[in-house]
Amino acid sequence: MEFVLGHFKIKSTEEINKTIEEHQVSLATYKASRFIKPFLKEVDKWERDISHVLEVTELWLAVQRQWLYLEVKFALFCLTFETHDDCFLFLEHLLRRRYSSSIS
């Protein structure tokens, strides 16, 4: 993970995916054991937690890809204004108008 211009950016998910896979294999091994009965609820919770981590990572990457795409668009759009402040004020105005109409 890398900090870039006010936000974190995941560079590679290889290490995350490898760790998640290792934990999933461990949990599958635990569940195959005949001694799992007293720990089954806890192991099931671990499986759900690992599943949530994987889901959040995938969503984070989807948002990151969309943000990187939009960041370029916004940067090009902002070049048409004299200052960045003018650009941000205009974008803020558009967002307020968009969300105030959807809330009403």
Secondary structure, DSSP 8 states (H G I E B T S, - for coil): -EEETTEEE----HHHHHHHHHHHHHHHHHHHSTT-GGGHHHHHHHHHHHHHHHHHHHHHHHHHHHHHHHHHHHHHHHTTSSSHHHHHHHHHHHHHHHHHHHH-
